[in-house]
Every structure is written in C-alpha cells, then in structure tokens.
Amino acid sequence: MGDVAPPRDRWGSDTWALTLGGIELCSEEPAAEIVLDRVTPRSVVTPERFQATIRRMTPTLRDEAREGTIVTPLLGSRGTPPDFAEAYSRGGTALAGRIDPLEGAVISRGCEDADDEPYLFTELLVTAYAQEGGALVTGFDIVYTAEGDEHVLEVPWEVALCGPSVEADTTPSC
C-alpha cells in the first residue's frame, strides 16, 4: 500500500504522480515463460491515468549505475521513473537499472531463484496520476499469458493519492 498527499505548492501542472514498486515478477513454474499483457486498476476515485512498467536490474547494471541512484527495489516516490525529476518530487532519487514497457515483457526467472542474487530482479512499477482532488486505487490486476493461456493475478495493493476526493474514512492515512 502506498499513499501520499499532493504537493502543497504549485509546480506548473495540475497533474502529479505517485510511483510504487516492490513487486518482484517471477514464475512459480521455472520452465514456464510468462508474457505480460497489461495492468488494470480497480478504483474508488479513478486516477487520471494508471501506467505500469517493469524495471530490470542485473549485477552489471548495478555496477554501471550512477552514484546515488537506487539499485534496490523501489518502495515509492512522487513523480515518474526513472529520474523522478518533477519539481514536486523534491529531489527524488533516480532508479538504476532498465525501465521497459510492461506490454509484451517476458518473465522467465523462477521464484525459487529470487533470493539468490540481490541485484538480479524484475520489478513491477505502477504509476498513478491525479489532479488536486486525488485518486484511490484499491487494487489492480496483472493480466499475463503463460503456456498460451491468459491469467489474471489480483493484487490488493491500495494506491492513494490524497486529496479532497479521497475520503479519510475510506483511507485513514489521507
């Protein structure tokens, strides 16, 4: 779950974004190849836009990373990857690794190998965009194909961009 209040000052745009990570993508079936299709949000207050990307990290990408960039999975940050350079991000730290579109991405690493190498991971990044009123996503679905069959993984993560449209009794952290 992630939530953040909107920036209190004006930054030249009415839209702002929150990016959450920390979901490592892997296959429960080591020999299975998973092809990602899309991520669809379930919303109480619909975000202006909801985008999913993947971030790939390898030991080589870690070694090549600029000093000060994030080489571990992202918890969350205001703004958009990889640089979080928006004025309202207030100096957000850039991500090391490679950011790729989610659609068509192939996941082949087995989950049992996930803890073997700390700098070898594929992470799902979701970015929700809202205006001053905020947005509330109560979960999202990852749609993917494995062995020719379409599957849906329901993720119950709440993504709250706090604002007057997001009621505090629904999301106490706002």
Buried (B, 14 or more C-beta within 10 A) or exposed (E): EBBBBBBEEEBEEEEBBBBBBBBBBBBEEEEEEBBBBEBBBBBBBBBBEBBBBBBBBBEEBBEEBEEEBBBBBBEBBBBBBBBBEBBBBEEBEBBBBEBBEBBEBEBEBBBEEBEEEEBBBBBBBBBBBBBBBBBBBBBBBBBBEBEEEEEEEEBEBBBBBBBEBBEEEEBEEB
